Amino acid sequence: MSVLGSLHFAAAVLALAVAAIVLVRTKGTTAHVRLGRIYVVLLVLVDGFALLTYQNGIGPFHLLAVISLATLSAGLLWSPR
């Protein structure tokens, strides 16, 4: 596995762990908000590494990374602050 692939995998595992914690925490607390921001950063890293990782050209997972970034951006635009 390449270095980018390893970073992508590590960020994805961390994002899943943080997401699980965010889902069970009380909504709106300082810890919930902080963990949510960490999740967003991790997801941007996951998508960024996915877009940088390619061996046989651009594939369907690159499209999914772009969709993920678009939905993440939309969620941030419409989220209460």
Order of alpha helices (4+ residues) and beta strands (2+ residues): alpha-alpha-alpha
